[in-house]
Amino acid sequence: KLDAEEQRACFEAFAVRADYLAERLRVIAAVRTGWYRLYVIDQQIETAKANQELLQSLIDVANAQIATGTATQGDVLLGTLELSKLEERLLTYRKLRVAVQAEVNRLVARDADLPIAVPAELEIALPDLSAREIYETTLRSQPEIQAAQLRTQASRWGIEVAHLSRRPELTVSANYFFTDNNRPPSNIFDVGQDPWSLGAQVSIPLWRDKYDALEDEATWKHLASTDNEAELRDRYDALITELLAEALRADETAKLYKNTILPQARQTLRADQESYSRGAVEFDRVIRDYRNLLTLELGYHSAVGELAVSLAQLSRVAGQDVKLTPVPALPGLPQE
């Protein structure tokens, strides 16, 4: 019985170790996610600044058109209003960056105000592995699944412990006490003689229902652990499929923005700018083009960030880095 209890305790200790490794992976994924969010926020700030310059040039054109009588003061006021909205957006981005930076610093145990550098551009490719291959990697490397497997093994030994509790137990004890001779003489015992004792105890189980209940409880715990392990496998399988689909969507969206939508939006804005300078279109149409371009540029950077976050979560789920194109300054998984 003691050997069975030892085996159960060992498996439970290993499960706690696996819990620690799983939590460590979650922290690493949170740091990566925060780092990618900082990248997106920085890109949003740079995009907003570039659009400030664009908007100011539109306002300058409107002022020139007023001088020639082909525009009204309302055009300048509309452009100024958009400029104020853009400044408000910049303030929001900067505030959000401070909050995200503080959270990332907290995760890595640094001062909240320490600066965090991010690259000017991320070049990220999709993983070479399929969902099934990533799932097989997860079964081998994911600490949370390993913890569930270890607890299942521990509960199996728990059944053995409950079964062995039905057997009589014999306990043998031996005691020895060292004493000095710094005592007054006695007729009962020899002063300075070290006492010792031997003992034996037998425990005989009598109540069958009690031990039936112990064994039933251990069996139910084992069944619950087995079901939890199976549920965890299914959950990770579904999560891998979901994250990989999200990564594919974000990758296709980013490519669509970069190769098709953004060039068309910029071309439309340039054409309407030229038409406005000739008095062929209204200023509000140019402003609408500017708004569309701003929204699309922000959408592109958000798609790149979503792709990076999905891949970071895939690495956490797999329990190790999946094969990706190297990313500048990517915080890697520390080695034990």
Residue pairs with C-beta under 8 A, 6 or more apart in sequence:
1 161
1 164
1 165
1 167
1 169
4 157
4 160
4 161
4 164
5 157
5 161
7 157
7 160
8 154
8 157
8 158
8 161
9 154
11 150
11 151
11 153
11 154
11 157
12 150
12 151
12 154
14 150
15 147
15 150
15 151
15 154
16 147
18 143
18 144
18 146
18 147
18 150
19 143
19 144
19 147
20 143
21 143
21 146
22 142
22 143
22 144
22 147
24 143
25 143
25 316
25 319
25 333
26 316
27 107
28 316
28 331
28 333
28 334
29 312
29 313
29 315
29 316
30 107
31 104
31 107
31 108
31 331
32 308
32 309
32 312
32 315
32 330
32 331
33 309
33 312
33 313
34 100
34 103
34 104
34 107
35 104
35 116
35 118
35 329
35 331
36 122
36 305
36 308
36 309
36 312
37 100
37 305
37 309
38 97
38 100
38 101
38 104
38 116
38 118
39 118
39 119
39 122
39 304
39 305
39 308
40 301
40 302
40 304
40 305
41 93
41 96
41 97
41 100
42 97
42 118
43 301
43 304
44 93
44 298
44 301
45 90
45 93
45 94
45 97
47 294
47 297
47 298
47 301
48 86
48 89
48 90
48 93
48 294
49 90
51 86
51 290
51 293
51 294
51 297
52 83
52 86
52 87
52 90
54 290
55 79
55 82
55 83
55 86
55 290
56 83
58 79
58 273
58 283
58 286
58 287
58 290
59 76
59 79
59 80
59 83
61 273
61 276
61 277
62 71
62 75
62 76
62 79
62 283
63 76
65 71
65 75
65 276
65 277
65 279
66 72
66 73
66 75
66 76
70 279
71 279
71 283
74 283
75 283
78 283
78 284
78 287
79 283
79 287
82 287
82 290
82 291
86 294
101 112
101 113
101 114
101 115
101 116
102 112
102 113
104 116
105 111
105 112
105 113
105 114
105 116
106 112
117 329
118 329
119 327
119 328
119 329
122 304
122 308
122 327
122 328
123 325
123 327
123 328
124 304
124 307
124 308
124 311
124 324
124 325
124 327
125 324
125 325
126 247
126 248
126 251
126 311
126 324
127 134
127 244
127 247
127 311
127 314
127 322
127 323
127 324
128 323
129 137
129 322
129 323
131 240
131 241
131 244
134 240
134 244
134 314
134 317
134 318
134 322
135 236
135 237
135 240
137 318
137 319
137 320
137 322
138 145
138 236
138 240
138 317
138 318
138 319
139 145
139 233
140 319
141 318
141 319
141 320
142 236
142 317
142 318
142 319
143 319
144 232
144 236
145 229
145 232
145 233
145 236
148 225
148 228
148 229
148 232
149 229
151 225
151 228
151 229
152 222
152 225
152 226
152 229
154 225
155 218
155 221
155 222
155 224
155 225
155 226
156 222
158 218
158 221
158 222
159 215
159 218
159 219
159 222
161 218
162 211
162 214
162 215
162 217
162 218
162 219
163 215
165 205
165 211
165 214
165 215
166 205
166 211
167 205
168 202
168 203
168 204
168 205
169 202
169 203
170 200
170 201
170 202
170 203
171 200
171 201
171 202
171 203
172 198
172 199
172 200
172 201
173 197
173 198
173 199
173 200
173 201
174 196
174 197
174 198
174 199
175 196
175 197
175 198
175 199
176 194
176 195
176 196
177 194
177 195
177 196
178 194
179 192
179 193
179 194
179 195
180 192
181 191
181 192
183 191
183 192
184 191
185 191
189 195
205 211
236 317
239 317
240 314
240 317
240 318
243 310
243 313
243 314
243 317
244 310
244 314
246 306
246 310
247 307
247 310
247 311
247 314
250 303
250 304
250 306
250 307
250 310
251 307
253 299
253 303
254 300
254 303
254 304
254 307
257 296
257 299
257 300
257 303
258 300
261 296
262 293
262 296
262 297
262 300
265 289
265 292
265 293
265 296
266 293
268 289
268 292
269 286
269 289
269 290
269 292
269 293
272 281
272 285
272 286
272 289
273 286
275 281
276 282
276 283
276 285
276 286
308 327
311 322
311 324
314 322
315 321
315 322
315 333
320 333
321 332
321 333
